[in-house]
């Protein structure tokens, strides 16, 4: 670690935020950083009856303008309603990760929990940090109690990757099969072609390359956050392709997040089907999965988008920023990946009202669930706060989310094709909005700001259900404030 005072500065940042007044923009049923910014969810796993959710977080990011190294934050929960904020799991305190503890994953083996991650190093000098000047090292730490991690071990460096790789090879995802351990790494070739490298190991420390996942035609220049899940019998390869040309109704974000159906053996002869994006809004990236003991595949993602004008939101002026999206349950049906809010989150509902939409509706809330169920062929228009409009045009089969300058913070317009609209399930929470369409066929996610609490719906044939929602409880188990 180049800054010897880093831990003390983090401790001070957390202490200052504890003294700050409550922020109405901070969500109540989404995970957020104690201070600074938050990014990719990582290390998702279940150990016994406890779920572990780690995240890349930069505790000093709202206090300084210079680049600050990130750490791994850590939450645990048994029910996704009551959480514990644990001590920071991994610090950048090694020559091989001094500029940031980047994304990775977890491996549960016997009585130990292993975390695999990318150690980022940026050399000082005039570099492009793509082909030169950067190290992306794979490291591992381990724990016997699931909270304190030691034994930092270097596993792979840039020199170990194929000769046609750029310096961008990162985000290890660990899988197990038939007694062997596999690692997926997102990569960018020297020709700027996105792919994923597949490594195999007998012991979890010595890995050798066995395959490369890619597409026949170039699909972006970099694939971040690789993951592999089997959803209702269908293997899906998840990643975040960067550099996809924008289209009128899809691929509208700076970078994309979604999955390819995978056919064949991921470690040998796999081919990838057509890419399906997870979300049509402004703020969803870095998705990773967790397979629960009950068989469900749960999706977690960062509610943010790097390299955009709105990547730093106005919450940063209040000492914190960025959010982890609501966990989603995945299913596979008719060649399509469906996602719906986690079943346990229904327990957040308090009182509710159900009304005909014939006269429209009006509500006051920044923390609620609003379910719109139009009859076939109906146009639907919803107005949120100062200047957000959500509009479905049945004749065109187009859903439009338009964010004005007050609530959007430089977000503009997103449009998607949707042949029919049978249900629109909208979750609002402080400064977040997540919209699930037709029982999980598609989703739109965005941060949403402004001071107003007014929501209005234009009249349509159908019904509207409104729920008040309460928030999580989060206990603090950090030691000495970190």
Secondary structure, 3 states (H helix, E strand, C coil): CCCCCHHHHHHHHHHHHHHCCCCCCCCCCCEECCCEEEEEEEEEEEECCEEEEEEEEECCCCCCCCCCCCEEEEEEECCCCEEEECCCCECCCCCCCCCCEEEEEEEEECCEEEEEEEEEEECCCCCCCCCCCEEEEEEEEEECCCCCCEEEEEEECHHHCCCCEEEEEEEEEEEEECCEEEEEEEEEECCCCEEEEEEEECCCCCEEEEEEECCCCCCCCEEEEEEEEEECCEEEEEEEEECCCCCCCCCCCCECCEEEEEECCCCCCCEEEEEEECCCCCCCEEEEEEECCCCCEEEEEEECCCCCCCCCCHHHHHCEECEECCCEEEEEECCEEEEEECHHHHHHEEEEEEEECCCCEEEECCEEEEEEEECCCCCEEEEECCCEEEEEECCCCEEEEEECHHHHCCCCEEEEECCCCCCEEEEEECCEEEEEECCCCEEEEEECCCCCCEEEECCCCEEEEEEEECCCEEEECCCCCC
